[in-house]
């Protein structure tokens, strides 16, 4: 159990564990660091091949990969609040923030890394009058991208429609999430 409570990135016991959509777990700080490296992306970022991606650069529209299984990660990692009940009997403190500490956290660690909900965003191709996938730009058929295997929200009001050539961060503005 102690080995299972070890982060695959820092190789230490979990500190504020977060789970990815594929089921792999890592420390929040480790995931933020991982998603700021060029190898964490499905498609190469040409101008940042060997550099850390600055926090000011918006890469929320890019598909990220899991640090373990390399599966596509489309949603923000989720905090594992229940993990403390598993780790504390082993003498391991997962260092989860209290709800009041969490509410006071001034900066969003996932800002510019993940959109609020990727499945509600699509690119609107004004030339062809059709919706396209923000990742591969294939046409959406019944709100589904067959190339990326992503299902998009049916309600246009739940998300943003992007114009061809714009990025999610450009459309949302700095303060919106």
C-alpha positions as CSV (number, residue, x, y, z in Angstrom):
1,X,0.0,0.0,0.0
2,X,2.9,2.4,0.7
3,X,4.2,1.8,-2.8
4,X,0.7,2.5,-4.2
5,X,0.7,5.8,-2.3
6,X,3.8,7.0,-4.1
7,X,3.7,9.7,-6.8
8,X,5.0,8.4,-10.1
9,X,6.5,11.9,-10.9
10,X,8.4,12.9,-7.7
11,X,8.6,9.3,-6.3
12,X,7.6,10.6,-2.8
13,X,4.3,10.0,-1.0
14,X,1.4,11.9,-2.5
15,X,1.0,15.6,-1.5
16,X,-2.4,16.9,-2.4
17,X,-3.2,13.9,-4.7
18,X,-5.2,14.6,-7.9
19,X,-6.6,12.0,-10.3
20,X,-6.6,12.1,-14.1
21,X,-9.5,10.9,-16.3
22,X,-7.4,7.7,-17.0
23,X,-7.3,6.9,-13.3
24,X,-3.6,7.7,-12.6
25,X,-2.8,9.8,-9.6
26,X,-0.1,12.3,-8.9
27,X,0.6,15.3,-6.6
28,X,-1.0,18.5,-7.7
29,X,2.4,20.3,-8.0
30,X,3.8,17.3,-10.0
31,X,0.9,17.4,-12.5
32,X,1.1,21.2,-12.9
33,X,4.9,20.7,-13.6
34,X,4.2,17.8,-16.0
35,X,1.6,19.7,-18.0
36,X,4.1,22.6,-18.4
37,X,6.6,20.3,-20.3
38,X,6.4,19.9,-24.1
39,X,6.4,16.1,-23.9
40,X,3.0,16.2,-22.1
41,X,1.2,17.1,-25.3
42,X,-0.2,15.0,-28.1
43,X,1.1,17.3,-30.7
44,X,4.5,19.0,-30.7
45,X,4.8,22.7,-29.8
46,X,7.3,23.8,-32.4
47,X,8.8,26.8,-30.6
48,X,9.0,25.0,-27.2
49,X,10.6,21.7,-28.0
50,X,13.1,21.6,-25.1
51,X,11.8,24.3,-22.8
52,X,9.3,24.6,-19.9
53,X,6.1,26.2,-21.1
54,X,5.6,29.6,-19.3
55,X,2.5,30.0,-17.1
56,X,1.5,32.9,-19.3
57,X,1.2,30.8,-22.4
58,X,-2.3,29.4,-23.0
59,X,-2.1,25.7,-23.9
60,X,-5.6,24.9,-22.7
61,X,-6.8,24.1,-26.2
62,X,-4.1,21.5,-26.7
63,X,-4.6,17.8,-25.9
64,X,-2.4,16.7,-22.9
65,X,-1.1,13.1,-22.2
66,X,-1.0,11.2,-18.9
67,X,2.5,10.9,-17.4
68,X,2.1,7.1,-17.0
69,X,0.0,5.6,-19.8
70,X,0.1,8.5,-22.3
71,X,-3.6,8.4,-22.8
72,X,-5.2,11.8,-23.8
73,X,-6.3,13.9,-20.8
74,X,-9.1,16.2,-21.8
75,X,-10.3,17.4,-18.4
76,X,-8.8,19.1,-15.4
77,X,-7.4,16.7,-12.7
78,X,-9.7,16.3,-9.7
79,X,-8.6,16.4,-6.1
80,X,-8.9,13.1,-4.2
81,X,-10.4,14.3,-0.9
82,X,-11.1,10.7,0.3
83,X,-7.5,9.6,-0.1
84,X,-6.6,10.8,3.4
85,X,-8.7,8.1,4.9
86,X,-6.6,5.5,3.1
87,X,-3.2,7.1,3.7
88,X,-3.5,8.2,7.4
89,X,-3.8,4.7,8.8
90,X,-0.4,4.0,7.1
91,X,1.1,7.0,8.8
92,X,1.2,9.0,5.6
93,X,-0.2,12.6,5.5
94,X,-1.5,13.4,2.0
95,X,-1.3,17.1,2.9
96,X,-4.8,18.0,1.6
97,X,-5.8,21.6,2.0
98,X,-8.9,22.3,4.2
99,X,-11.9,23.7,2.4
100,X,-11.2,27.2,3.8
101,X,-7.5,27.0,2.5
102,X,-8.8,25.7,-0.8
103,X,-11.3,28.6,-1.1
104,X,-8.5,31.1,-0.3
105,X,-6.2,29.8,-2.9
106,X,-5.8,32.9,-5.1
107,X,-4.5,31.3,-8.3
108,X,-6.0,28.5,-10.3
109,X,-3.2,26.0,-10.9
110,X,-4.9,24.8,-14.1
111,X,-5.3,28.3,-15.6
112,X,-3.9,28.3,-19.2
113,X,-3.5,24.5,-18.9
114,X,-7.1,23.2,-19.2
115,X,-10.4,24.9,-20.3
116,X,-13.2,24.8,-17.8
117,X,-14.9,22.0,-19.9
118,X,-13.3,21.0,-23.1
119,X,-16.4,19.1,-24.4
120,X,-18.3,22.4,-24.6
121,X,-15.9,24.1,-26.9
122,X,-15.9,23.8,-30.7
123,X,-14.5,25.8,-33.6
124,X,-17.1,27.5,-35.8
125,X,-15.9,27.5,-39.4
126,X,-17.7,30.5,-40.8
127,X,-16.7,29.7,-44.4
128,X,-18.4,26.3,-44.4
129,X,-21.0,27.2,-41.7
130,X,-20.1,24.1,-39.6
131,X,-18.7,23.2,-36.2
132,X,-15.2,21.7,-36.0
133,X,-13.2,19.9,-33.3
134,X,-10.7,22.4,-31.6
135,X,-8.0,19.7,-31.6
136,X,-8.0,18.2,-35.2
137,X,-10.4,20.6,-37.0
138,X,-12.5,17.8,-38.4
139,X,-16.2,18.4,-38.9
140,X,-18.4,17.5,-36.0
141,X,-21.1,15.0,-36.9
142,X,-24.0,15.0,-34.4
143,X,-21.7,16.8,-31.9
144,X,-19.1,14.1,-32.2
145,X,-15.5,14.2,-33.6
146,X,-14.8,10.8,-35.2
147,X,-11.1,11.5,-35.4
148,X,-10.5,12.5,-31.8
149,X,-13.3,10.4,-30.3
150,X,-14.6,13.4,-28.4
151,X,-18.3,14.0,-27.7
152,X,-19.3,17.7,-27.5
153,X,-22.2,19.2,-25.6
154,X,-25.5,19.4,-27.5
155,X,-26.3,22.8,-26.0
156,X,-24.5,25.7,-27.6
157,X,-25.3,27.8,-24.5
158,X,-23.2,25.6,-22.3
159,X,-19.9,26.5,-23.9
160,X,-18.1,28.9,-26.2
161,X,-18.1,28.8,-29.9
162,X,-14.7,29.8,-31.3
163,X,-14.1,31.5,-34.6
164,X,-11.7,29.7,-36.9
165,X,-8.1,30.8,-36.0
166,X,-8.9,31.9,-32.4
167,X,-7.9,30.2,-29.2
168,X,-10.1,29.4,-26.2
169,X,-8.2,31.8,-24.0
170,X,-8.7,34.6,-26.5
171,X,-12.4,34.1,-26.5
172,X,-12.9,33.6,-22.8
173,X,-10.9,36.6,-21.6
174,X,-8.5,36.6,-18.7
175,X,-11.0,36.5,-15.8
176,X,-13.5,34.1,-17.1
177,X,-13.5,30.3,-16.4
